[in-house]
């Protein structure tokens, strides 16, 4: 994970939650995806190796916890810190709906 080399809380939070593709991975986790394949379907243009890297980075940051599911497959669950990112992801989506919409159309 690249850093800004600054110690302000915004820089430190951005190093974790604003890395390329990470907000979309967080969106999928917040929407209930827990398996790697489900996450892949939610961000289809993201390479599997990059998704794996982002999940490991989020795990190291204490945002995601990897567990073995009942079927033995690995599952990814947000920690308390991860769930606290919900308003950030929701507000980012609302901002995009309001201000970036013209670019989408």
Protein Blocks (a to p, Z undefined) as FASTA:
>chain_A
ZZehiabfklmmmmmmmgghklmmmmmmmnopabfklmmmmmmmbcfklmmmmmmmmmmn
opaccdddfkopacddddfklmmmmmmmmmmmmmmmmmmmmmmZZ
